[in-house]
Amino acid sequence: MQDCIVLLFPELCSVNVMQCRSCSCSRLRQVQALLRDDVNTAPDGILCSLGIDSRYNEGCSELASYLFCGLYKHNHFDMEQIPEEVLDDVIILIKAECVHLYCNPVNYGYLLPYVSHWRNLQLHCLTETEYEDEEVAEEFKISSFVSMVQDCRCIGIPYSSHGHVQKFDMFMLEKWPIVQAFALEGIGAGVFFTMKYKLTDVSQRLWQVYSRLDPASLDSLLNEFSTIDCNLNFTLFLYGTAT
């Protein structure tokens, strides 16, 4: 698998990405541990939807950034050639023993180095030819979402980001396009998402996980210190030349 990734996507196979792959697995396991801590109170799964499908929910974006080691923050994407809505076309359902991932054939190549080692990954992704048909692609996304959550009773939502705490509001959740699509007859489940499942906010529990130091967060921290040090040295240099 690793050799295939190098051949298909050599631009992604820097040392940092290779290191982040194992770190991504470790981070996933830590999130999954939340679902095992107390089987009586923990949700059956944690749902993370990006982009317009969750109305750009910051809590979901924060979880995705954590799992993919800041992939969406580091400008790995060619934004001029790939529309943002295509890059954000991602839905993840994390369960204690497996992970469901919906993506498309465009962003799949960017996610692959991170998810290739995820244990019991169930991938929902169309071929390039199938994805060209917008109606087929949309129906596949909705049916994939329905399939992901069908065995759940209680679903955790990372509703708030650490820097922007919001009151958990299930009525606002029902306004998410992917949640609205869940209620469609025929394609969807034909019932309101918030009526079928018990929903709980897992934001605070996830923040505790995010705060733990690991190789990726340590590297990010060192880079920040390095940037601060460079800026400080440059400022001192300018001050010295001015005096």
N, C-alpha and C positions, 0 to 999 in steps of 0.2 A: 504493500500500500504506500509506504513512504517513497519508494522509487517512482511509483506512478505519479505521486504528487509533484515530485521534483521535475519530472519530464513534462507534465501538463501545465504546471504553474511555477516555473522557476523563479519568477519575480517575487513569489510569496515565501520562498524557502530560505530566508535569511536566518542567521543564528538566533535572533530574537524570536522569530516565529517558531522555530524548532523547539526552543525552550518553553515558549508559551503553550505548545501543544500539551506537554505533560502537566503544565500548570493548569490548563483548562480542565483537564480530567480531574485534577485534585480539587479544583473549585466546584466542579459539578458534584463530586462526592460529598463535599461539605454542605451544599444545598440539599442534597438528598438525605443527609443525616437529620435534617430538620423534620423530615417526614417519618423518620424512624424513632425519634426521641420519645414520643408518646403516641402510640397508635390509636389511643382513645380520643385524643384531641387534635392531632395533626391532620391536615387535609390529605386527601388521596393524591393530589397532584398540585403543582404550582404552574399557573398559566402565564406565559409571557408573549405578548403580541406587539409587534413594532409598527411604526409608521401610522398611516391613516386608519388602519384597522382597529387601533386602540386610541385613535384621536391623539396620537403622539404622546401617549402617557409616559411621564418622566420616570415613574417607578419601574415600568417594563424596560425602558431604555437603560436604566441603571443596572438592572439584572443582566441584560444582554451584554452590556459593556464589561461587566464583571466576568461573565462566562467566557467571552471572546477576548479577554485581556485587552480591552480598549480598542478593538479592531475598528469600530465605527468612529473612533475619535482621532485615529492616526492617519487619516487621509490616504488609505490604501486604495481607494476607489478613484477611477477616472470619472469625476462628476460631470465632465463635459459630454462624455459618450454614454453614460449610464444614468437614466433618470433616478431621482431619489426614491420615488415610489417603488421602483423595481428593486433597489438595494434594500429597502426596508420591508420587503415582502417576506416576512419571517414570522412564524408562530412556533413557540416551543411549549410543550407540556412536559414538565419534569415529574416523574413518579419515583417512588423509592427504589425500584429495581430496573427501571428502563426510562428512556427519553424518547418522546415523539418530536420530530422536527419537520415542519413544513417550510420549504423554500422554493426557489425557482431555478431554472438552469443557468441563469445569469449570475446570481449571487452565490450559487452553490460552490463555485470554484474558490471563492474567497473564504467560505465557511469550512470547506473540506479539511484544511490543515489543522483546524481546531477540533472538529467533531469526529475525525477519522478514528480516534482512539476512545471515543465515548462508549461505555459498555451498554450493550443491549439497545443500541440506537435504532429506532424505527423511522426511516426516512420517507417523507411524502414529497415527491418532486416529479414534475412532468419532464418529458424530453423537450428539446428545443423546438421540434416541429409541432408538438402538441401545444406548447406554450404560446405559439404564434396566434392561435385562435383564442381571442380574448374571452369569449363565452365559455369555451371548454376550460380555460385556465381558472376562471372565476368559480365555475361549478366544482372543479376539482378542489380548490381551496376550501370551499364551504363543506364539501363532503369529507375532506381530510380533517377539518376541525371537529365535525360531528363524530367522526371515528375516534379521534384522539381522546375525547372526554367521555365516551359512552360508558366506560366502566367506573366512572367516578360518582361519588355522592356529594363530597365536599371538595371544593376547589379553592386554593389559595391564590390571591391576587397581590402582586407587588405594587400596590396602588400609588404609593408616594415615594419620591426620592428623598434621600437624606437631607438635601438642601431645600426641599419644598414640601413640607408636610401638609397633606390635605385630609379632610374628614372623609372617611370611606362612605361612598354614596352609590348604592346599587342601582339607583335610577339613572345616574350618570353613566354607570357601566352599561346599562341597556342601550345607551346611545352610541356605543362603539359599533362601527359598521359590521365587524365580524360577528359580534353578539346579536345584532339585529338580524343578520343573515341566518343565524342558527334557527330562528323561528319560521323560516320559509317552509311552505308545504312542498313536498316532493324532493327538493334539493337538500333542505335543512331537516331539522328534527320535527318541525311543525309545532313547537311549543316554546314559550319564552324561556331563555337561558336561566334567568334569575328565579323562575318558578320551579324549574327542574332540578337545579343544583343549589346546595347551601354554599354560600360564598363567604370567605373570610379574608381579612387583610393581613398579609404576612410581612409587611414592610419592615416593621421594627425588628423582627427576628432575622430578617435578611441583613439589616444594617450591622448586626452583631457579627455576622459571617464576613461581610465586606471589610470590617475593621481588622481582621486577622492578617498578619504579615506573611507573605509568601514570596517566592522569587520574583514574580512579575510585579507585585506592588513595591517590593524593595528596589527593583530596577527603576521603576517609575519615580520612587522617592529620591534615589541617588541622582537621576537625571534632573529632577527639580532643583536639588541642592547644587548640582553642577552649573545649571543655568543661572541660579542666584549668585553663585560665586563668580561666574564670568561677568555678569552684569555689575557686581560690586567692584571687581578689579578694573573694569572699563571706566566706571564712575570715578574711582580713585585716580586712574590714569588721567582722565580729563581734568580732574581737580588739580592734579599735580602740574600738568602742563599750563593750566590757567594761572597758577600762582608762580 
